């Protein structure tokens, strides 16, 4: 029962949907603020984020043959698609009015005396731009490794052509003669 369920849940579409749903739900202002006010709920929230991370990354890093990772080109596509939900959440946080999460309105200490608006914008931009930059860097690394391996495999599959032997320079006739 665990094998077939695990194989299905770790396939790209279910893994993407589960991980994304967890991240979206916990960034809703009411739930996010509630988690900051109740310690047990806050711990549960972070456990949910860990579960989301396992699902989101499984199609990329799996070493389990029964629940395999994607091929490198599909890993690149999968990671590119990952930029969309995180980008939407980050853009929403960045562009929302100050106080999206009421818990932070009462924060007595903010680093560098940032305003609530700037603090929220930095948080949103970190999620939006920072995370997407990381995904794009990983896409580049995966693609270049894959392309390099493909090129090496192609070179190894093509037998080297034997060089033509020339016994002496006098036997070579220049073109057009």
Secondary structure, DSSP 8 states (H G I E B T S, - for coil): -HHHHHHHHTSHHHHHHHHHHHHHHHTSHHHHHHHHH-HHHHHHHHHHHHHHHHHHHHHHH---GGG----HHHHHHHHHHHHHHHHHHHHHHHHS-TTSSGGGGG-S--GGG--HHHHHHHHHHIIIIIHHHHHHHHHHHHHHHHHHHHHHHHHHHS--------S-GGG---TT-
